[in-house]
Amino acid sequence: MKILFFALNSKYIHSTLAPWYLAASVEDAGAQATVVEGTINEKIDDLYRKIEACDFDIIGFSTYIWNKKYVLELAKIVKKKLNKTVILGGPEVSYNAREILEENPYVDAVISGEGEEPFYDIAVGKNYDEISGLCFRKNGEIIVREPHVSKKNPPFPYSQKYLDSLSGRIAYLETSRGCPFRCAFCLSGRQGSVRFFDIEESKRKILLLANSGTQTVKFIDRTFNADRKRANEIFSFIIDKYGKKIPTSVCFHFEIEPNLVDDETIKVIEKAPIGLFQFEIGLQSYNAKTLQYIYRRSNLEKTENVIEKIVSLGNIHVHVDLIAGLSFETLESFADGFNKALKLRPHMLQLGFLKMLHGAQMREDNERFEAEYSSEPPYEIISTKWLSKRELNMLHTFEDVFEKLYNSGRFPRTCEYIFSLCENQFSAIMSFGEYCEEKCVSNTLDSFTELLYNFFGEMRGFDKKILRDCLALDRLSTNKMGVLPEFLKVRSPVIKKMLNELEKDKATRREKNVKRAATILLSRPAFSYVDYKNLHKVKKTYKIHEMYINIDEN
């Protein structure tokens, strides 16, 4: 039997792990497996040609909210032109298999839940009636099974073909399945209790992927530190092997639960080299009633303390998530939570919008959670009892401008200056977002920078000279082009004179092939310059050097 596994990623940089698990499973059963990947940015005809070029009896599609419509379109073409068996699997079809089979006659079967064992059974020719998790048609009737949850460890997915396919893309690693929590908006808790895979095998996989040519190894464990002791052992292992068996160019991304971080974990991770770890922390909401209603257990005081501690270490990139559209979350309460989260100064504060996923309790019991959402993937929230459609649209505008202002990492000094003078940061950013919409200027970095200067420069309490200097230093330290937009430039012979003096001094002379940029500050008598080397691995900025000068003498 020949089986083709086709995966559509959202971007080229991503590399889906699921089809490689499935390929390993059917090869264990003696079948021939082929994995083909594409992205949703490719034309359907081009994607089909990739499929058509393969020899197969069955095609399996990994289906997610971001690729569902493309998968269904491809599946229809494959059935019409090649008449092959089409099987869908993945989170987007695991909890609505009946609907998929009813509406799409060209889909022969759906695997609900984990797919490795069901595909193994298919590969050995087992009768469909006997395969756990397999949903299919029989004598005009649709047979739907409960999602399959295995008790075994999945097969080894990292074949040489997988490693060759990475080509520097993000590599994914799973050391456990399941989640100890049962959040109403999420599917992870439906996989049963957490299953931890062999830790020594996980360590071998870490070394393998770290040396695969990738720059990021992303752990897809839903709560990596569900077992504190185990998490600390893996953290320590990576730190110990860094610069020895793990290249210094590689970083590791983890999704952690702050309430499970203890003092021992802090002692371990504070030893990590700068930029080795990235932590994603799902704060989701500051509204205590919201958290209780969606079954999310969280001690907000401890959460804050842990995030502050990790950020203060200075060696770990911290990404914090908030979700708009949850029950009992009004615009006012969300704004209050946003301001509190921003005070923690994570390196990224991601504003997401609730998605009503198939299988999530919020969707299955929508009468209780009272939400209007799109009928098409990604099933994003449209309005709730507590948040109107207009208010959600306002939050989308807010999210767009906040991404450019804060999460881009391009304006760290400017943000600190703005936030220090705005009592309500949410309100200030919202007003700025509305200002940007009104101006409708080109969507370039220079135009956005000028909008920042014009808007906040006119606000009471802001010093235009300080604001200009913050913007100039931000632009020089985060963009190695070393060129300021016209409105930030200062034309003075002092700059050239100072640069020449720096070149004469051995201590400040540029290294060969290292670019240097400079400016004069307006808010204080200082000359600033940056050498474009040694980008900070967490802040993603180059070091600014500042020298006092006597403007009058120059």
MIVO-100504 format. One record per residue: x negated, y negated, z of N, C-alpha, C in turn; residue in one letter. Coordinates in steps of 0.02 Angstrom, whole numbers, plus 50000, padded with zeros to 5 digits. Atoms other than C-alpha are relative to their C-alpha. Example, Ala and Ser with C-alpha at 12.3 -4.5 7.8 and 13.67 -1.06 7.14 Angstrom:
499555005950000493855022550390499554994050000A/500425005949997493165005350357500394994550037S/
! end
This chain:
499585006050000500005000050000499564993750000M/500375006350004499394982649956500444994350025K/499615005449968499954967950063499624993449995I/500285006850005499644949450030500294995750056L/499775004749949499734937250175499844993049976F/500085006750027500014919450120500154994850055F/499925005049948499754904750238499944993049971A/500015007050022500164886550203499854995550059L/500195004549946499244874450315500244992949986N/499805006950009499724856350345499444995849970S/500595003550027497954850450303499465005249985K/500544995450018496414858450227499565001550061Y/500454999149943495444855950390500245005650047I/499734994749957496614868350477499895006949967H/500094993250026496374887150461500445004750042S/499524995849963497844898150511499695006750020T/500284993749975497354913050619500485005949989L/499494994750003499004922750604499895005049943A/500064995050054498734930650430499405004650008P/500604995949990497014936850481500125005450053W/499784994949952497754945650632500395005549963Y/499574995350036499044953650518499615004349951L/500414996250047497754958550388499605005450036A/500384995049961496704967150521500455005750022A/499534995049977498244976250583500175005149945S/499814995450053498764983550414499405003849972V/500604996350021496974988050370499865005750048E/500054994449951496944998350531500475005649981D/499514995050021498445007250456499835003149932A/500224997150064497495011050295500244996349939G/499765004050057498314997750187499464995149977A/500465005050027497394985250078500304993150011Q/499735006549983497584967450139499614994449965A/500305006050029497254950750054500314994050034T/499775006249969497374933650135499864994249952V/500075005950043497674917950031500294994050039V/499785006049965497814900450104500084994249951E/499915006150038498424883950035500234994650048G/499745005449958499094867350098500654997549970T/499365002750023500784858850085499904994149954I/500155005650045499914845049988499875002249928N/500114997450068499644856449838500675000849965E/499404999050040500904858149697500235007250005K/499714993349995502084872949706499745004549945I/500254995950056501524878849534499295002450012D/500694998149985499714878849590499985005450055D/499974995149946500164888449748500235006849972L/499754993750029501144901249647499455003549959Y/500544996950039499654903949532499515003750044R/500434996549952498624908749684500305006850017K/499664993749983499924921949726500005004749940I/499954996050060500134927949548499355003549982E/500654997250017498274931149533499825006150043A/500144994449954498364944249673500415006249982C/499664993650009498834962549663500295002250067D/499704998349935500094966949799500695003249990F/499334997149999501684976549841500474995950045D/499615003949951502254965949989499644993450012I/500305006449981501974947550025500314997750066I/499775002649936502084940650202499824992750006G/500115007249992502284922050233500014998150074F/499995002949933501794913550396500404993649997S/499525005450007503214901350426500034995750063T/500005004949945503164885550532500444994149979Y/499565005750016504174869450541499714995749945I/500305004550049502924860250432499965003149929W/500064997050067502934873050289500615003949977N/499424995850014504654881150292500284999049930K/499685001250066505374872650137499555002349943K/500474997750052503794876650037499985007649997Y/500004992649997503794894750095500625002749965V/499384997450030505614897250045500004999049924L/500035001250072505324889449875499535005049966E/500484995150028503794900549844500295007050002L/499704993349994504714915949908500515001349945A/499504999350053506124912849784499675001149932K/500354999250063504904911249639499685006949995I/500324993549998503954926849691500505005649986V/499484994850010505554937149699500255000049927K/499735000650068506174930549531499505002349948K/500494998650052504554932149432499625006550010K/500424994049987503644946549518500405005750030L/499564994949969505064955849607499625004250052N/500364996749946503964959849756500404999550066K/499685000349934504524963249935499754993850037T/500175006349966504584946750030500195000550074V/499884999749927504394946450220499754993550031I/500185006149965504394930850327499885001450074L/500124999549929503684929050502499774993350026G/500225006249971503154915550623500544996850043G/499535003049953503984904150752500614996849968P/499445003450031505104895350626500555004849978E/499484995250020506034911450581500135005450054V/499944994749950505864921950739500674999850037S/499395000649960507434915150823500614998149958Y/499425001350044508554911950671499975004749940N/500084995150055508244927750569500655001249962A/499364998850034510094930450532500144994349951R/499895005750044510254912950460499555000249939E/500474999650056508704915250353500215005349950I/499804994650044509314931750283500664998649965L/499365001650030511074925450253499944994849944E/500055005650047510544909750161499495001149944E/500544999150048509054916750065499965007349978N/499964992950021509454933149973499345002749973P/500654997850026507684933749901499515001850055Y/500404997849943506974936450076500255006950020V/499804993149985506964955150109500025001650074D/500034998649929506524954950293499674994350037A/500305004949955506034944050440499725003750060V/500294997249938504844948850579500094994850055I/499885004449944505424941150741499515001550056S/500494999149948504084938450872499315001649973G/500684998450020502314945150864500015005049942E/499944996250061501954952850696499505005649988G/500524995150014500414963750712500265007250000E/499764993149995501284979750769500555001549949E/499504998750052502824977950656499685000949930P/500314999350066501704975450503499595006549996F/500354993549999500654990550555500505005549983Y/499494994950012502255000850557500244999949928D/499815000650070502744994250386499475003249956I/500564997550041501024998650318499955007650001A/500044992649997501135016750377500655003249974V/499394997350031502855018450296500555001750048G/499484998649950503915018750453500674997449976K/499335002150018505795017450429500164993350033N/499845006649974506414999550450500415000350064Y/499574999349940507685005550579499595001150064D/500414998149942506255010850692499484994750018E/500535005049990505204994950684500254994450045I/499815005249952505304983150833499914993149969S/500055006950023505664964950791500174998949927G/499885000750072506064968550608500754998849987L/499325001750017507654960250543500085000849924C/499944998350071508334966050374500735001449982F/499334998350023509844970550270500065007649992R/499884992850008510614987950273500745001049984K/499314998650022512154993050176500454993850005N/499625006250000512694974950160500054996650068G/499995002949933512464971750346499314997450018E/500645002749977511114960850423499855002750070I/500224997249935510174969650563499504995150031I/500435004849965509414957550689499745003150065V/500314997249940508204963050824499734994450045R/500315004749953507534954250978499274998949980E/500705001350017505824945950955499545005250032P/500474995049976504434958650972499464996750043H/500545002249955503254955851119499575006150015V/500454994349992501754967351123499735000450071S/500354999149937500914974651276499265001249987K/500694998650018499294977151181499644993649979K/500405005550027497874965651132500055000349924N/499985000050073497954960150950499355002649970P/500624997650031496674967250826499504994349990P/500545004950010495024958450790500114996649931F/499835003250063495424945150657499414997149961P/500555003950028493694938050623499565004249953Y/500384996350051493174947850470499524995249966S/500465004350037491784941450360500384995649951Q/499585004050045493134935650239500284993950036K/499745005649961493874924950377499454994850011Y/500555004549986492194917450423499794996249937L/500175003350063491824913850240500524994749981D/499465004650018493504905250223500004993650040S/500005005949957493164892950363499704993949966L/500345005550036491934882150266500004993650041S/500055006049957491744870350414500664997750029G/499355002149973493614869250452500055001950074R/499874998249930494334870550628500085007550006I/499934992949987494144888150696500455000950062A/499524999049946495514894950809499845006450039Y/500164994449956495284906450958500555000850052L/499474998449953496574915051067499735004950052E/500244995549947496074922451235500575002350045T/499414997849963497844924551302500624998449959S/499365001550031499654924851245500534999250054R/499475001349952501204918351330499854993850041G/500075006049959501464904151453500355001250066C/499684999049935501854904051640500594995450012P/499475004949991503074889651615500575001349950F/499414998850041504814889251538500324993449979R/499745006650019504994871451472500555000849947C/499414999150042506674869451384499894998049928A/500115002350068505934861151229499495004449962F/500564996350026504584874251198500175007449990C/499894992850012504484892251133499505004450038L/500544996049973502894897751221500215004450058S/499794996249942503774903551378500445006049982G/499574994450021504844915751276499605006149982R/500424994350017503364927151243499875004550061Q/500094996049941503514934551416499434997450043G/500535002149956502224933551554499344999649961S/500645001050034500454928351509499605006549998V/500454994350008499354942151438499304997449986R/500695002250009497504939051458499605005449965F/500404995250037496334947251334499325000950035F/500644998349968494674955051384499534994049997D/500405006249997493554940851442499325000849967I/500654999150032491924948451381500074999949924E/499865000450072492674950851208500124992849979E/499885007050015493264932851215499344996149996S/500665003450002491484927151252499635001649935K/500334998250063490834936751102500314996149942R/499665003850052492144928150994499804992650001K/500225007049993491624911151062499334999049965I/500665000650031489834913951007500045001049924L/499934998850072490374920850838500274993849965L/499695005850032491484905850798499564993850006L/500445005849991490254893250869499454999849948A/500544999550050488984899450742500265001249929N/499694998850065490204900250596499934994149952S/500055006050041489824882850532500544994950016G/499485004749980491364874850611499714994950048T/500205005149950491234859050714500485000050060Q/499514999849946492784862550820500285007050006T/499674993749983493354878650903500594998250044V/499405001949964495144876250959500335006150031K/499664994549965495854887851092500754998949994F/499275000750010497684891151053500405003050058I/499664997949939498084897851227500464994350021D/499525005349985499654888351277499854996550066R/500235003049937499014885451454499345003450016T/500644996749996497174889351450499805001650072F/500214999049931496914887351637500545003050044N/499484996649961498424897851689499675004350054A/500414996449951497104908551777499384995750012D/500545004849987495934895851858499315003349998R/500644996649995494534908051896499745002049931K/500184997750067494534914951720499804994049956R/500155006150039494584897451642499314997250020A/500645002749977493124891751750499415004349976N/500534995550025492124907051697499844998649927E/500105001550072492384902951513499684993149991I/500325006650003491984884551540499255000650015F/500704999249979490374889551630499595003649947S/500344996250052489924901951494499814995449942F/500135004550057490064888751357499474994950018I/500515004949978489074876051457499315003150003I/500654996549994487704888851492499695001549932D/500254998150066487564893851308499884994149954K/500075006050042487604876051241499264998449987Y/500695001650018486014871951147499565006249996G/500384993750004485474890251156500345004449947K/499634995950048486734901851074500604996349970K/499465004250027487994887951042499694993649973I/500295006150028487474873950922500274993750033P/499815006349967487514856350993500504996049959T/499535003650044488614850850847500725002450010S/499334997049992490104861350906500344997450063V/499615001649940491494855751025500575005050006C/499474995249985492874866051106500614996350027F/499375003449983494694860651122500445004850041H/499574996049956495824866951263500634996250017F/499395002949973497624863851314500065002350072E/500014998249929497654863251503500594997050037I/499485002549955498924860851642499654996650059E/500375003649948498294847251762500165002350071P/499834997749933499244854251911499645006350021N/500384994049985498184869951898499254998650005L/500715001949994496534860451901499844998850074V/500205000849930495664861952068499294997050004D/500665003049990494044855152142499455004249968D/500504995650030493084870352080499964998749925E/499995001450072493624866751901499634993549986T/500345006550009493044848651917499245000950007I/500724998849990491354854651983499685003449939K/500254996450058491174865951832499964995349940V/499975003950063491704853951694499594993650003I/500415006149997490734839051760499285001349977E/500674998250024489164848551707499985000649924K/499984999150073489734849451526499654994249964A/500315005450039488674839751401500544995649968P/499525004850029489524824351328500265002649932I/499684998150063490754829151192500095007549989G/499934992750009490674848051219500735002250005L/499304998049988492484849051282500484994449980F/499425004450010494114841151226500585003250038Q/499424997549962495624842851342500644996649976F/499345002650016497424840951287500465001450059E/499594999549940498614837651431500714997649985I/499305001750014500504837951410500334996950060G/499665003549946501144824851530500754999949987L/499324999850029502764823551426500474994650026Q/499555005249975503734812051544499814998250072S/500095002249930503594801851705500675000050037Y/499345000149970505454803351737500125006550038N/499944993949959505664815451882500645003949985A/499374996750015507484819151838499955003649933K/500114996950065506974822751658499625006550008T/500434994249991505614834851711500395005750034L/499614994849965506794844151828500515003149953Q/499464997850044508164845251697499755004649944Y/500274995950055507034852751563499565005650027I/500354994449967506284865151688499244999549995Y/500735001050001504554857551685499774998350070R/500265001149933503704859351853499374995849996R/500585004450003502514845051879499974995450061S/500135004649946501774835652025499674993949969N/500255005850037501574818451946499414996750034L/500565003149964500424811952082499365004049988E/500594995950013499244826652060499794999549928K/500155000750071499374825351872499594993749987T/500375006350007498814807151880499295000650027E/500664999449967497394811051999499525004249958N/500434995650040496734825151889499794996649936V/500185003450062496814815051729499494994550014I/500485005349983495934800451813499315002850014E/500654996949984494574812051879499645002249937K/500324997450061494264820151710499764994349956I/500205005750040494244803551618499394996650029V/500565003449967493054796151747499345003849993S/500624996250010491804810251716499614997249940L/500315003150057491464802051549499715004749948G/500304995250047490944818151462500515004049960N/499474996050032492624825151404500514995449967I/499485003850035493814818251273500685002550025H/499354998349970495544817851353500574997449957V/499425001450042497134818351249500625001450042H/499394999349960498784815451342500614999249955V/499395000150040500514818851268500594997450039D/499345002049976502164810051299500515001849947L/499484998250048503804815451218500604995250008I/499415004250001505194803351170500605004149980A/499374996650018506984809751167500225005450048G/499804994949951507044820951319500604997650041L/499405001549961508594821751429499854995150056S/500035005249947508884806951548499454994849988F/500535004950014507454797351466500294994249960E/499775006150033508034779651425499404996349971T/500565004050026507004766851331499624996850058L/500325003349943506664758151496499575004950040E/500394995149962506104773951586499405002549960S/500564997950042505034779151438499464994750000F/500485005549999504214762051434499614999950065A/500334999949934503854763151620499505005750004D/500464994350000503094780451598499404998949955G/500555001550045502064774551451499494995550034F/500465004649966501324760151552499605003550054N/500364996349948500884772051693499485004649969K/500474995550033500074784451574499414996149971A/500535004150030499094770551488499494997850052L/500465002049947498344765151655499475005350014K/500474994549990497494782151661499434999749949L/500495001050053496534776951504499755006449968R/500224994250039496514793651412499714997449934P/500295002150063495524792951252500524999949944H/499445000150047497114796851158500645001150040M/499354999349968498904794351218500515001049944L/499594998150058499984803551092500744999350016Q/499285000749993501794798251076500335004649948L/499664995450045502774812751003500754999350007G/499275000349999504624814350963500285007150006F/499724993449986505654828851028500245003549936L/499784995950056505924842750902500415005850028K/499544994949975507384854450929499885006649963M/500234994050034506554870750883500495005850008L/499624993849995507474886850843499695004250056H/500234995949945507364897451000499874996250064G/500115004049939507054883051120500674999150035A/499385000349961508324881751260500394993549986Q/499665006450013508694863451219500445000549938M/499604999150061509324868851048500565005150012R/499514994749990510224884651104500564997850047E/499505002449952511134875351243500074992449992D/499995007250015511344858451159500584996450034N/499445003249965513014855251246499764997250067E/500275002349936512024853651406499504994349991R/500545004850009510574843651336500204993949957F/499695005750033511644832451225499534996049955E/500465003350046510514828151078500235000849928A/499874999650072510814823950896499325000449966E/500654999050031509424830050784500105001849926Y/499974998650072509004832650601500115007549988S/499874993050017509634848650520499425003149961S/500584997750039508014849850420499374999850043E/500635000249963506284854150486499674993249992P/500154996749937505494847950594500534999250054P/499445000549953507224845450676499904994650052Y/500175005449954506704828950751500624996750028E/499455003249965507814820150875500224993649963I/499725006050031508974806650803500264995250053I/499765004049944509814800750962500195004750057S/499774996149942510294806551136500524995850037T/499525003649958511554801551267499664993950033K/500375005149963510184790751343499584995449955W/500445003750045509244784551189500344999549931L/499625000950062510114777151037499545000949939S/500374999450062509604779350856499574993949989K/500385006350008509064761050850499395000050045R/500574999949953507974763351004499465004949978E/500504995250024507154778750931499634997349939L/500345003250056506794769150771499494994950025N/500475004849969505994755750879499375003650025M/500574996249974504904769050959499565002649943L/500414998050057504354775050787499554994349977H/500415005850016503764757450747499454999150051T/500485000549945502914756850916499445005149991F/500494994650007502064773550886499514998649944E/500435001450058501394768150717499464994850017D/500495005249985500574752350782499535002150057V/500424997749945499934760750941499465004849975F/500504995650030499064774050835499424995949973E/500525004150030498114760450744499624996050052K/500315004249950497784749850896499585003850050L/500324996549944497314762651029499725006949980Y/500214993150013497254780550969499475000649945N/500514999950052496174776350819499304999450030S/500655001049968494784771950941499614994249971G/500355005450034494354756650834499974993550040R/499965006449964494784743150961499965000850076F/500034998949927494204748351136499954993650041P/500095006249962493624731151195500624995549993R/499405004150012495104722351116500585002550041T/499454997149960496324734351200499914998350074C/500115001649929495524731651370500164992750014E/499865007149990495634712851349500754998749997Y/499285000950007497434713451289500385002850060I/499644996749945498004725651423499884996550066F/500155003549936497144715651561500434993850009S/499625006149995498214700451520500755001049990L/499284998450009499874709151483500255004150058C/499724996449943500884714151634500375006349977E/499634994450028501974725451526499695001749932N/500364998350062500854733751395500485002749947Q/499524997250048502294743151315500364994449963F/499645005550030503254727051284499564996049953S/500475003850042501724718151214499875003749935A/500144996050061501344732351092500625000349956I/499384999950038503174733451041500094993549962M/499945006550033503194714751003499504999449943S/500515000250053501594716450904500225004349940F/499764995750054502354730850805500544996549958G/499485003750036503864720050760499684994449958E/500365005350036502674706050708499685002949937Y/500324996750058501734718050594500515001649946C/499474998550049503364723550512500234993849963E/499775006350030503874705550481499504997549947E/500515002850044502224701050398499925004249936K/500034995550059502234716150279499364999049959C/500635000850036500394713950236499735006849980V/500294993650023499294727150154499775004250059S/500164995449946498954742350259499265001750001N/500724998949997497074740150277499754998350070T/500295001449935495944739350428499884992550010L/500135007249995495464721250391500654996250013D/499375003649991497274715650377500295001350069S/499754998449933497754724750538499604996150052F/500435003849953496274716650628500214992750002T/499805007050003496834699450569500684999050033E/499365000449967498614702850626499925000050076L/500154999849928497934707250798499774993250025L/500285006549980496964691050806500534994549999Y/499495005250006498394680150746500545000650052N/499454999049953499714687950858499794998650071F/500205000949930498794689151023499634993550012F/500345006449992497794673450989500474994350015G/499505005249987499404663451000500375001150066E/499654998649937500004671551161499694996150058M/500235003849942499884661851322499515004150042R/500494996749957498364666051426499425003249962G/500544997050040497314672851282499514994749976F/500535004450024495664664851239499795002449930D/500144997950068495394665151050499275002049990K/500714998450007493514665451068499855006950028K/500104993349970493544680451184500315005349956I/499654995350043494804689151073499605001349936L/500414999250060493734685950919499395004250014R/500614996349983492184692651006500155007450012D/499804993049989493094708451063500115003549933C/499864997050066493704711550885499365001049960L/500634999550037491994708150810499575005850026A/500414994649970491094719750931500325006849987L/499664993750015492414733250905499885002149928D/500104998350070492254732350717499285002249986R/500704998250011490364733250724499825006750033L/500204994049963490274747250852500375006349980S/499614994150018491584758850776500005001449925T/500004999150073491254756850590499294998849974N/500715000650018489504760350525499884996349934K/500105004250059489814749850370499654993550021M/500355005949974489234735250479500224993449969G/499765006150033490304722350388500634997650036V/499435003049968491504710550474500464996849948L/499555003750044493074703650390499834992550003P/500205007050006492874685550335500184995850061E/499785004449946493874677850477499625001250066F/500394998649939492734685950608499264998249992L/500715001450012491084681350528499794993350029K/500315006249978489944668150603499384999049956V/500575001250045488754660650476499514995350036R/500495003949963487204654750567499305002749985S/500694997850011485324655250533499725003850060P/500234996649939485154661650712500015007649990V/499944992850009485724678950658499395002849963I/500584997650039484364681050526499364999350040K/500605001249959483054673650643499935005450053K/500024994949947483514685650783499855006949972M/500124993550031483534700650667499265000749981L/500714999950018481794696150605499565001150062N/500394999349938481144694650783500055007150028E/499924993149977481874711550827499565004849960L/500414995750043480954719450680499264999450016E/500715001049983479294712150738499805003650064K/500144996949935479444720050910500065007649993D/499994992750005479004738650918500585003150040K/499484997249957480274741451056500694999449970A/499345001150028481724734750955500035001049924T/500024998950072481184738850778500465005849981R/499564994750023482414749150678499615006249980R/500294993850026482044767250644500125000349925E/499944999550072481814771750463500695002849981K/499354998050027483454773450367500594998950048N/499455001649954484474767050516500244992949984V/499715006550016485654752850471500124996050064K/499885004449942485844737850587500474994449979R/499555005650012487214724650599500014995650061A/500035004749943487354709150707500504994449993A/499575006050000488404694150755499824995750060T/500065004549943488404679250872500684999750034I/499375000549963489714678551009500184992750011L/499765006949993490784663051028500194998450072L/499765001149932491374665551207499434999350051S/500595000749957489614665851281499384999749956R/500615000850041487844661751219499635006649993P/500304993350007487404679051159499965002149927A/500104996950066486754688051006500095007550011F/499864992849992487394705950983499825003749936S/500154996050059486794719650870500115007350016Y/499884992949993487094738050840499575003849950V/500354995450045485994751750767500455006149990D/499534994650014487014765150680499665006850006Y/500274993449983486294780450765500305002050067K/499784997349936486824791650909500724997850017N/499295001349987488714789950897500215003750064L/499784996949937489464793151070500525005349984H/499584994450019490304810151060500704999950030K/499345000649970491764805351171500344993549979V/499715006550017492044786851141500014998749925K/500065000950073491574788150955499804992849983K/500265006850012490664771450965499245000150000T/500725001149998488894765350934499854994850054Y/500185004549945487984756151073499894992949975K/500105007150014488074737251070499444997350044I/500545003349963486494727851121500144992650001H/499845007149994486744710251187499404996350029E/500575004049978485414696851208500214992750010M/499855007149987485574679651287499594995749953Y/500375004850041485114665351171500224993050018I/499845007049990485054646651187500194997149932N/499755002250065486124640751044499704993349979I/500265006750015485494622951057499295000349973D/500694999550022483674628051038499955003149931E/500024996750065484084638750888500354995949946N/
! end
